[in-house]
Amino acid sequence: MADTLTKLAYQSFQQGKSVFGLTHKALSTSLLNLLAPRSERINTSGLSPELLLKVQQRLNQLIETDWADVDRGVYSASLVFDNPWADFFRFYPLLWLDMPQIWDRANQKRYQDFSENIKTEGYPSYYLQNFHHQTDGYLSDLSANLYDLQVEILFNGSADAMRRRILAPLKRGLAEMGAPNTRQTRILDVACGTGRTLKMIRGALSDVSLYGSDLSPAYLRKANQLLSEDPGELPQLVQANAEELPYLDRYFHAVTCVYLFHELPAAVRQTVINEAFRVIAPGGVFVICDSIQMSDSPELAPLMEGFAAMFHEPYYRNYTVDDMEARLKEAGFIDIATESHFMSKCWFARKPIEQ
Ligand SMILES: C[S@@+](CC[C@H](N)C(=O)[O-])C[C@H]1O[C@@H](n2cnc3c(N)ncnc32)[C@H](O)[C@@H]1O
């Protein structure tokens, strides 16, 4: 049983991250007001006190749920304290230095703006975007170095706590299909980005064979760096479009996918789900974590609308009203269940045994 003191330490750690995220956002908004008072932006002060209270309650609940999973042994306490400190101290100043470029790009509505040295050939057109006005989209080392910090700030320090929501259902799903925590069990994280989800999975299932795929070579390099820090076998990372995974049919016991679907056009969402279905073994599980949607969190509609307007997220609005359950069913998945945690929603689905 994890003890009360460690829980208190975890709550303080999360509160610290939350205060840091809020302070960073307040400072950067003040600076933007000072430097470019007429810039286009969303006025977040319009959010009602009731809504802000609701958001805080959801964040507190997420932290409780995260700790409850430590308490019942889904993963160890060390996982919830994991934080890329070296990257934080190295790259946080760069985040500020990058900001004027971001503001400039956002103001001028330059949404497909890549440095000259970035090779953009061969990527799907929907991917060649400055998602969140990010410098070089997903295609540079600078972007990969800043990404985790940016996401942490956006979610007030809770990005990993939301990623960890896939771990309990993943472990349960594997146990139900009789797949043990050994090398023979294969798990693929699609759109693994900088590898934080793979790191979380390794923390909960130390001995399984892990695989990660992503379209960005820069993010894969970053994932390789992060995952090399841990003992044990290195997950196999491959550059691949989630629409065409370079794996055999029925190869994986489980596939996970975190924060990808809101960045895909509707038709591509279906293709990616179909592809996950193809590579999952009969009885295997598919676990998705992504943004909340209008159907499960209508009271948070102003936040979803603000996110779509404030950040460059061209497919987000459509995603928030997309029927992902229908898509999972169309692909052939069964036993579909959903949960919502803070700003995230998870889907759990199983491939039928008879497939
Ligand atoms: C918002 S990030 C999420 C990364 C990671 N899963 C996480 O938890 O932070 C989206 C990721 O999806 C990748 N991506 C977007 N479209 C893709 C596609 N069609 N195939 C493979 N990866 C894709 C991007 O390169 C990026 O790493």
PDBQT file of the ligand as one rigid body, heavy atoms in Angstrom, charges set to zero:
ROOT
HETATM    1  C1  LIG A 401      -0.366  15.426 -30.501  1.00  0.00    +0.000 C 
HETATM    2  S1  LIG A 401       0.975  14.394 -30.894  1.00  0.00    +0.000 S 
HETATM    3  C2  LIG A 401       0.762  13.009 -29.788  1.00  0.00    +0.000 C 
HETATM    4  C3  LIG A 401       2.061  12.288 -29.525  1.00  0.00    +0.000 C 
HETATM    5  C4  LIG A 401       2.041  11.253 -28.413  1.00  0.00    +0.000 C 
HETATM    6  N1  LIG A 401       1.170  10.154 -28.682  1.00  0.00    +0.000 N 
HETATM    7  C5  LIG A 401       1.743  11.866 -27.060  1.00  0.00    +0.000 C 
HETATM    8  O1  LIG A 401       1.112  11.195 -26.251  1.00  0.00    +0.000 OA
HETATM    9  O2  LIG A 401       2.192  12.967 -26.788  1.00  0.00    +0.000 OA
HETATM   10  C6  LIG A 401       0.483  13.709 -32.424  1.00  0.00    +0.000 C 
HETATM   11  C7  LIG A 401       1.523  12.774 -32.988  1.00  0.00    +0.000 C 
HETATM   12  O3  LIG A 401       0.910  12.074 -34.062  1.00  0.00    +0.000 OA
HETATM   13  C8  LIG A 401       1.837  11.968 -35.116  1.00  0.00    +0.000 C 
HETATM   14  N2  LIG A 401       1.017  11.772 -36.334  1.00  0.00    +0.000 N 
HETATM   15  C9  LIG A 401       0.089  12.597 -36.867  1.00  0.00    +0.000 A 
HETATM   16  N3  LIG A 401      -0.488  12.055 -37.935  1.00  0.00    +0.000 NA
HETATM   17  C10 LIG A 401       0.084  10.826 -38.100  1.00  0.00    +0.000 A 
HETATM   18  C11 LIG A 401      -0.104   9.755 -39.016  1.00  0.00    +0.000 A 
HETATM   19  N4  LIG A 401      -0.980   9.829 -40.010  1.00  0.00    +0.000 N 
HETATM   20  N5  LIG A 401       0.654   8.659 -38.871  1.00  0.00    +0.000 NA
HETATM   21  C12 LIG A 401       1.545   8.559 -37.858  1.00  0.00    +0.000 A 
HETATM   22  N6  LIG A 401       1.771   9.524 -36.958  1.00  0.00    +0.000 NA
HETATM   23  C13 LIG A 401       1.042  10.642 -37.069  1.00  0.00    +0.000 A 
HETATM   24  C14 LIG A 401       2.645  13.250 -35.061  1.00  0.00    +0.000 C 
HETATM   25  O4  LIG A 401       3.877  13.122 -35.718  1.00  0.00    +0.000 OA
HETATM   26  C15 LIG A 401       2.768  13.448 -33.558  1.00  0.00    +0.000 C 
HETATM   27  O5  LIG A 401       3.904  12.809 -33.051  1.00  0.00    +0.000 OA
ENDROOT
TORSDOF 0
